[in-house]
Amino acid sequence: MLPSTMSHRQASRGFTLIEVMVSLLILAVMATMAWKGLDGIVRSREIADGAVKRTLRLQSVMVQWQADLNAVLDTRSVRALQFDGATLRMTRRAQGGVQVVVWALRSGRWVRWAGEPVTTVGELQSQWDRSMQFQGREPGTLAALKGVQQWQVYFFRGGSWTNAQSSGDVVRQSETAALASAATPESLPMGVRCVLTLGEGSGHEGAITRDVSLASQPGQN
Protein backbone atom coordinates (compact mmCIF):
# COMPACT_ATOMS: atom_id res chain seq x y z
CA MET A 1 0.00 0.00 0.00
CA LEU A 2 2.90 2.41 0.64
CA PRO A 3 4.03 2.84 -3.02
CA SER A 4 0.46 3.51 -4.06
CA THR A 5 0.04 6.23 -1.39
CA MET A 6 3.30 7.99 -2.38
CA SER A 7 2.30 7.97 -6.03
CA HIS A 8 -1.08 9.52 -5.17
CA ARG A 9 0.57 12.28 -3.13
CA GLN A 10 3.04 13.14 -5.94
CA ALA A 11 0.22 13.36 -8.45
CA SER A 12 -1.86 15.69 -6.29
CA ARG A 13 0.81 18.05 -4.87
CA GLY A 14 0.53 20.57 -7.85
CA PHE A 15 3.21 23.02 -9.11
CA THR A 16 5.78 24.69 -6.94
CA LEU A 17 6.20 28.49 -6.92
CA ILE A 18 9.40 28.24 -8.93
CA GLU A 19 7.70 26.14 -11.61
CA VAL A 20 4.87 28.69 -11.89
CA MET A 21 7.35 31.59 -12.16
CA VAL A 22 9.35 29.79 -14.85
CA SER A 23 6.15 29.09 -16.79
CA LEU A 24 5.09 32.74 -16.55
CA LEU A 25 8.52 33.86 -17.67
CA ILE A 26 8.36 31.60 -20.72
CA LEU A 27 4.87 32.87 -21.54
CA ALA A 28 6.04 36.50 -21.18
CA VAL A 29 8.96 35.89 -23.52
CA MET A 30 6.70 34.23 -26.07
CA ALA A 31 4.15 37.08 -25.81
CA THR A 32 6.90 39.68 -26.29
CA MET A 33 8.20 37.89 -29.36
CA ALA A 34 4.69 37.61 -30.76
CA TRP A 35 4.05 41.33 -30.11
CA LYS A 36 7.29 42.36 -31.79
CA GLY A 37 6.40 40.25 -34.80
CA LEU A 38 2.90 41.77 -34.98
CA ASP A 39 4.28 45.29 -34.48
CA GLY A 40 6.78 44.73 -37.28
CA ILE A 41 4.01 43.59 -39.61
CA VAL A 42 1.90 46.66 -38.76
CA ARG A 43 4.84 49.03 -39.26
CA SER A 44 5.73 47.43 -42.56
CA ARG A 45 2.15 47.79 -43.71
CA GLU A 46 2.08 51.47 -42.68
CA ILE A 47 5.32 52.12 -44.56
CA ALA A 48 4.00 50.35 -47.64
CA ASP A 49 0.69 52.23 -47.49
CA GLY A 50 2.55 55.52 -47.13
CA ALA A 51 4.73 54.74 -50.15
CA VAL A 52 1.68 53.87 -52.23
CA LYS A 53 -0.08 57.10 -51.25
CA ARG A 54 3.00 59.20 -52.08
CA THR A 55 3.35 57.47 -55.44
CA LEU A 56 -0.32 58.02 -56.25
CA ARG A 57 0.05 61.66 -55.23
CA LEU A 58 3.01 62.11 -57.53
CA GLN A 59 1.19 60.44 -60.41
CA SER A 60 -1.91 62.62 -59.97
CA VAL A 61 0.23 65.77 -59.91
CA MET A 62 2.01 64.79 -63.11
CA VAL A 63 -1.33 63.99 -64.75
CA GLN A 64 -2.49 67.53 -63.94
CA TRP A 65 0.79 68.95 -65.26
CA GLN A 66 0.32 67.07 -68.53
CA ALA A 67 -3.34 68.08 -68.78
CA ASP A 68 -2.39 71.76 -68.42
CA LEU A 69 0.24 71.54 -71.14
CA ASN A 70 -2.04 69.58 -73.46
CA ALA A 71 -4.55 72.43 -73.24
CA VAL A 72 -2.08 75.27 -73.90
CA LEU A 73 -3.57 77.84 -76.26
CA ASP A 74 -1.73 80.58 -78.13
CA THR A 75 -4.18 83.48 -78.03
CA ARG A 76 -1.71 85.90 -79.66
CA SER A 77 -2.69 88.45 -77.02
CA VAL A 78 -0.44 87.22 -74.18
CA ARG A 79 2.38 84.72 -74.00
CA ALA A 80 1.16 81.14 -74.27
CA LEU A 81 4.14 79.68 -72.38
CA GLN A 82 6.85 81.37 -70.34
CA PHE A 83 9.43 80.08 -67.86
CA ASP A 84 11.72 82.30 -65.77
CA GLY A 85 13.66 79.66 -63.83
CA ALA A 86 11.25 79.27 -60.93
CA THR A 87 7.83 79.96 -62.43
CA LEU A 88 6.11 78.66 -65.54
CA ARG A 89 3.09 80.59 -66.80
CA MET A 90 0.76 79.37 -69.51
CA THR A 91 -2.57 80.19 -71.06
CA ARG A 92 -4.80 77.19 -71.53
CA ARG A 93 -8.25 76.25 -72.71
CA ALA A 94 -10.74 75.78 -69.90
CA GLN A 95 -14.43 75.15 -69.56
CA GLY A 96 -16.04 78.54 -70.04
CA GLY A 97 -13.11 80.31 -71.65
CA VAL A 98 -9.34 80.67 -71.30
CA GLN A 99 -7.34 80.80 -68.08
CA VAL A 100 -3.83 81.52 -66.91
CA VAL A 101 -2.14 78.68 -65.02
CA VAL A 102 1.01 79.07 -62.94
CA TRP A 103 3.36 76.32 -61.77
CA ALA A 104 6.08 77.55 -59.45
CA LEU A 105 8.76 76.42 -57.02
CA ARG A 106 8.44 78.27 -53.73
CA SER A 107 10.41 77.35 -50.59
CA GLY A 108 10.75 73.69 -51.53
CA ARG A 109 7.11 73.37 -52.61
CA TRP A 110 5.96 72.88 -56.19
CA VAL A 111 2.69 74.77 -56.32
CA ARG A 112 -0.06 75.35 -58.87
CA TRP A 113 -2.44 78.25 -59.29
CA ALA A 114 -5.18 78.66 -61.90
CA GLY A 115 -7.15 81.79 -62.65
CA GLU A 116 -10.84 81.90 -63.40
CA PRO A 117 -11.77 81.22 -67.04
CA VAL A 118 -12.22 84.50 -68.94
CA THR A 119 -13.65 85.33 -72.35
CA THR A 120 -12.18 88.72 -73.29
CA VAL A 121 -8.69 89.86 -74.22
CA GLY A 122 -8.74 92.51 -71.51
CA GLU A 123 -9.59 90.02 -68.78
CA LEU A 124 -6.92 87.63 -69.99
CA GLN A 125 -4.30 90.38 -70.09
CA SER A 126 -5.24 91.46 -66.58
CA GLN A 127 -4.99 87.89 -65.31
CA TRP A 128 -1.61 87.43 -66.99
CA ASP A 129 -0.31 90.68 -65.44
CA ARG A 130 -1.40 89.48 -61.99
CA SER A 131 0.37 86.18 -62.54
CA MET A 132 3.62 88.09 -63.04
CA GLN A 133 3.45 89.02 -59.34
CA PHE A 134 2.78 85.46 -58.18
CA GLN A 135 4.12 84.81 -54.67
CA GLY A 136 2.74 81.35 -53.96
CA ARG A 137 0.32 82.42 -51.22
CA GLU A 138 -2.54 83.60 -53.39
CA PRO A 139 -6.04 82.16 -52.78
CA GLY A 140 -6.52 79.00 -54.77
CA THR A 141 -2.84 78.04 -54.72
CA LEU A 142 -2.37 74.29 -54.24
CA ALA A 143 0.78 72.65 -52.89
CA ALA A 144 1.31 69.92 -55.48
CA LEU A 145 4.55 68.45 -54.11
CA LYS A 146 6.76 69.07 -51.10
CA GLY A 147 10.47 68.51 -50.70
CA VAL A 148 11.36 69.70 -54.22
CA GLN A 149 15.00 70.77 -54.26
CA GLN A 150 15.28 71.85 -57.88
CA TRP A 151 13.09 72.35 -60.94
CA GLN A 152 14.26 72.59 -64.54
CA VAL A 153 12.25 73.04 -67.73
CA TYR A 154 13.41 72.33 -71.28
CA PHE A 155 11.72 73.03 -74.62
CA PHE A 156 11.97 70.80 -77.67
CA ARG A 157 12.66 72.80 -80.83
CA GLY A 158 14.54 72.01 -84.00
CA GLY A 159 15.07 68.40 -83.06
CA SER A 160 16.74 68.98 -79.69
CA TRP A 161 16.05 69.90 -76.07
CA THR A 162 17.29 73.25 -74.82
CA ASN A 163 16.99 75.10 -71.53
CA ALA A 164 13.70 77.03 -71.54
CA GLN A 165 15.50 80.17 -70.39
CA SER A 166 17.97 80.14 -73.26
CA SER A 167 15.93 78.72 -76.13
CA GLY A 168 15.10 82.04 -77.78
CA ASP A 169 11.51 82.41 -76.66
CA VAL A 170 11.62 86.03 -77.69
CA VAL A 171 13.08 86.73 -81.12
CA ARG A 172 13.86 90.26 -82.15
CA GLN A 173 13.04 90.70 -85.80
CA SER A 174 15.76 93.24 -86.55
CA GLU A 175 18.25 95.57 -84.94
CA THR A 176 15.85 98.46 -85.39
CA ALA A 177 13.06 96.51 -83.75
CA ALA A 178 15.38 95.60 -80.93
CA LEU A 179 16.22 99.25 -80.29
CA ALA A 180 12.51 99.99 -80.31
CA SER A 181 11.92 97.13 -77.83
CA ALA A 182 9.69 95.36 -80.31
CA ALA A 183 9.62 91.61 -79.87
CA THR A 184 7.45 88.83 -81.17
CA PRO A 185 6.99 85.45 -79.50
CA GLU A 186 8.19 82.36 -81.25
CA SER A 187 5.81 79.55 -82.01
CA LEU A 188 5.27 77.12 -79.19
CA PRO A 189 7.82 74.34 -78.74
CA MET A 190 6.92 70.83 -79.85
CA GLY A 191 7.45 69.50 -76.36
CA VAL A 192 8.14 70.44 -72.75
CA ARG A 193 10.42 68.50 -70.42
CA CYS A 194 10.03 68.83 -66.66
CA VAL A 195 12.85 67.67 -64.37
CA LEU A 196 12.13 67.65 -60.63
CA THR A 197 14.84 66.86 -58.09
CA LEU A 198 13.14 65.48 -54.98
CA GLY A 199 14.65 65.18 -51.53
CA GLU A 200 13.77 65.18 -47.85
CA GLY A 201 10.09 65.70 -47.17
CA SER A 202 8.94 64.47 -50.56
CA GLY A 203 8.93 60.76 -49.83
CA HIS A 204 11.06 60.24 -52.92
CA GLU A 205 14.73 60.53 -53.78
CA GLY A 206 16.44 61.58 -57.00
CA ALA A 207 15.25 63.24 -60.20
CA ILE A 208 11.96 62.64 -62.00
CA THR A 209 11.66 63.54 -65.69
CA ARG A 210 8.39 63.96 -67.57
CA ASP A 211 8.15 64.84 -71.29
CA VAL A 212 4.93 66.23 -72.72
CA SER A 213 4.19 66.79 -76.41
CA LEU A 214 2.27 69.95 -77.19
CA ALA A 215 -0.66 69.98 -79.58
CA SER A 216 -0.27 71.96 -82.80
CA GLN A 217 -1.80 75.41 -82.65
CA PRO A 218 -4.06 76.86 -85.35
CA GLY A 219 -1.93 78.38 -88.07
CA GLN A 220 1.18 76.36 -87.19
CA ASN A 221 2.65 73.86 -89.60
C-alpha positions in Angstrom: 0.0 0.0 0.0 2.9 2.4 0.6 4.0 2.8 -3.0 0.5 3.5 -4.1 0.0 6.2 -1.4 3.3 8.0 -2.4 2.3 8.0 -6.0 -1.1 9.5 -5.2 0.6 12.3 -3.1 3.0 13.1 -5.9 0.2 13.4 -8.5 -1.9 15.7 -6.3 0.8 18.0 -4.9 0.5 20.6 -7.9 3.2 23.0 -9.1 5.8 24.7 -6.9 6.2 28.5 -6.9 9.4 28.2 -8.9 7.7 26.1 -11.6 4.9 28.7 -11.9 7.3 31.6 -12.2 9.3 29.8 -14.9 6.1 29.1 -16.8 5.1 32.7 -16.5 8.5 33.9 -17.7 8.4 31.6 -20.7 4.9 32.9 -21.5 6.0 36.5 -21.2 9.0 35.9 -23.5 6.7 34.2 -26.1 4.2 37.1 -25.8 6.9 39.7 -26.3 8.2 37.9 -29.4 4.7 37.6 -30.8 4.1 41.3 -30.1 7.3 42.4 -31.8 6.4 40.3 -34.8 2.9 41.8 -35.0 4.3 45.3 -34.5 6.8 44.7 -37.3 4.0 43.6 -39.6 1.9 46.7 -38.8 4.8 49.0 -39.3 5.7 47.4 -42.6 2.1 47.8 -43.7 2.1 51.5 -42.7 5.3 52.1 -44.6 4.0 50.3 -47.6 0.7 52.2 -47.5 2.6 55.5 -47.1 4.7 54.7 -50.1 1.7 53.9 -52.2 -0.1 57.1 -51.2 3.0 59.2 -52.1 3.3 57.5 -55.4 -0.3 58.0 -56.3 0.0 61.7 -55.2 3.0 62.1 -57.5 1.2 60.4 -60.4 -1.9 62.6 -60.0 0.2 65.8 -59.9 2.0 64.8 -63.1 -1.3 64.0 -64.8 -2.5 67.5 -63.9 0.8 68.9 -65.3 0.3 67.1 -68.5 -3.3 68.1 -68.8 -2.4 71.8 -68.4 0.2 71.5 -71.1 -2.0 69.6 -73.5 -4.5 72.4 -73.2 -2.1 75.3 -73.9 -3.6 77.8 -76.3 -1.7 80.6 -78.1 -4.2 83.5 -78.0 -1.7 85.9 -79.7 -2.7 88.5 -77.0 -0.4 87.2 -74.2 2.4 84.7 -74.0 1.2 81.1 -74.3 4.1 79.7 -72.4 6.8 81.4 -70.3 9.4 80.1 -67.9 11.7 82.3 -65.8 13.7 79.7 -63.8 11.2 79.3 -60.9 7.8 80.0 -62.4 6.1 78.7 -65.5 3.1 80.6 -66.8 0.8 79.4 -69.5 -2.6 80.2 -71.1 -4.8 77.2 -71.5 -8.3 76.3 -72.7 -10.7 75.8 -69.9 -14.4 75.2 -69.6 -16.0 78.5 -70.0 -13.1 80.3 -71.6 -9.3 80.7 -71.3 -7.3 80.8 -68.1 -3.8 81.5 -66.9 -2.1 78.7 -65.0 1.0 79.1 -62.9 3.4 76.3 -61.8 6.1 77.6 -59.5 8.8 76.4 -57.0 8.4 78.3 -53.7 10.4 77.3 -50.6 10.7 73.7 -51.5 7.1 73.4 -52.6 6.0 72.9 -56.2 2.7 74.8 -56.3 -0.1 75.3 -58.9 -2.4 78.3 -59.3 -5.2 78.7 -61.9 -7.1 81.8 -62.6 -10.8 81.9 -63.4 -11.8 81.2 -67.0 -12.2 84.5 -68.9 -13.6 85.3 -72.3 -12.2 88.7 -73.3 -8.7 89.9 -74.2 -8.7 92.5 -71.5 -9.6 90.0 -68.8 -6.9 87.6 -70.0 -4.3 90.4 -70.1 -5.2 91.5 -66.6 -5.0 87.9 -65.3 -1.6 87.4 -67.0 -0.3 90.7 -65.4 -1.4 89.5 -62.0 0.4 86.2 -62.5 3.6 88.1 -63.0 3.4 89.0 -59.3 2.8 85.5 -58.2 4.1 84.8 -54.7 2.7 81.3 -54.0 0.3 82.4 -51.2 -2.5 83.6 -53.4 -6.0 82.2 -52.8 -6.5 79.0 -54.8 -2.8 78.0 -54.7 -2.4 74.3 -54.2 0.8 72.7 -52.9 1.3 69.9 -55.5 4.5 68.5 -54.1 6.8 69.1 -51.1 10.5 68.5 -50.7 11.4 69.7 -54.2 15.0 70.8 -54.3 15.3 71.8 -57.9 13.1 72.3 -60.9 14.3 72.6 -64.5 12.3 73.0 -67.7 13.4 72.3 -71.3 11.7 73.0 -74.6 12.0 70.8 -77.7 12.7 72.8 -80.8 14.5 72.0 -84.0 15.1 68.4 -83.1 16.7 69.0 -79.7 16.0 69.9 -76.1 17.3 73.3 -74.8 17.0 75.1 -71.5 13.7 77.0 -71.5 15.5 80.2 -70.4 18.0 80.1 -73.3 15.9 78.7 -76.1 15.1 82.0 -77.8 11.5 82.4 -76.7 11.6 86.0 -77.7 13.1 86.7 -81.1 13.9 90.3 -82.1 13.0 90.7 -85.8 15.8 93.2 -86.6 18.2 95.6 -84.9 15.9 98.5 -85.4 13.1 96.5 -83.8 15.4 95.6 -80.9 16.2 99.3 -80.3 12.5 100.0 -80.3 11.9 97.1 -77.8 9.7 95.4 -80.3 9.6 91.6 -79.9 7.5 88.8 -81.2 7.0 85.5 -79.5 8.2 82.4 -81.2 5.8 79.6 -82.0 5.3 77.1 -79.2 7.8 74.3 -78.7 6.9 70.8 -79.9 7.4 69.5 -76.4 8.1 70.4 -72.7 10.4 68.5 -70.4 10.0 68.8 -66.7 12.8 67.7 -64.4 12.1 67.6 -60.6 14.8 66.9 -58.1 13.1 65.5 -55.0 14.7 65.2 -51.5 13.8 65.2 -47.8 10.1 65.7 -47.2 8.9 64.5 -50.6 8.9 60.8 -49.8 11.1 60.2 -52.9 14.7 60.5 -53.8 16.4 61.6 -57.0 15.2 63.2 -60.2 12.0 62.6 -62.0 11.7 63.5 -65.7 8.4 64.0 -67.6 8.1 64.8 -71.3 4.9 66.2 -72.7 4.2 66.8 -76.4 2.3 69.9 -77.2 -0.7 70.0 -79.6 -0.3 72.0 -82.8 -1.8 75.4 -82.7 -4.1 76.9 -85.3 -1.9 78.4 -88.1 1.2 76.4 -87.2 2.6 73.9 -89.6 
